[in-house]
Amino acid sequence: MGLFGKNKGITKDKEINDIINEIKVDLSNNYKDNAVIGLRKLKETVEIKHSGGKLKEADYESCKRYISEVERDLASFKRTY
């Protein structure tokens, strides 16, 4: 639950939202290696939860879109130092 009672994550799954937040922080701090590890963890978690029926189809599609966006960002990632 967010500060004002509204969940602002991509899904309603806290574990997945936590991983996504870690990836966002890593990217904003130019930690590409950590972001790649986080992305791998996100893919694995999303697939496990989806195949186990714990992730709704709409949330699964949202996660897949986010994963595609991050993969695209990482492909063009340039270090700023």
Secondary structure, DSSP 8 states (H G I E B T S, - for coil): --TTS---SSSS-HHHHHHHHHHHHHHHTT-HHHHHHHHHHHHHHHHHHHHTT-S-HHHHHHHHHHHHHHHHHHHT-----
